[in-house]
Amino acid sequence: MHSRADYLIVAGHHPVFSAGSHGNTRYLETNLKPLLEENNVTAYLSGHDHSTQVNDHKATPTGAWEQRLTLSV
């Protein structure tokens, strides 16, 4: 069943991508990221790294992923 909401927000403890001291979470990259994309999730909120980060991931025309990151501690 697909949501008809204007926004779909998911929260978890570990980040999928992070420029913090713990780095990316490979398990979530492999298993969660495809589900977030498949379900058109608007935002994924996470903690674990004690910093504020805004990640913007977009697929490029070649299918590779481009990452833009803003980090403040």
ZIHUHU-V650137 format. One record per backbone hydrogen bond with DSSP energy under -1.0 kcal/mol. CO is the residue of the C=O (numbers start at 1). NH is the residue of the N-H. E is the energy in kcal/mol with one decimal. If there is no record, write none. Layout:
((CO;NH;E) (CO;NH;E))
This chain:
((8;42;-2.1) (8;43;-1.4) (10;45;-2.8) (13;47;-1.7) (16;25;-2.0) (25;29;-2.2) (26;30;-2.3) (27;31;-2.7) (28;32;-1.3) (28;33;-2.8) (32;36;-2.4) (33;37;-2.3) (34;38;-2.6) (35;39;-1.7) (36;41;-2.6) (37;40;-1.6) (43;10;-2.5) (45;12;-2.6) (47;49;-2.3) (49;51;-2.0) (52;72;-2.7) (54;70;-1.8) (56;68;-1.8) (58;66;-2.9) (60;63;-2.3) (64;60;-3.3) (66;58;-1.9) (68;56;-2.3) (70;54;-2.2) (72;52;-2.8))
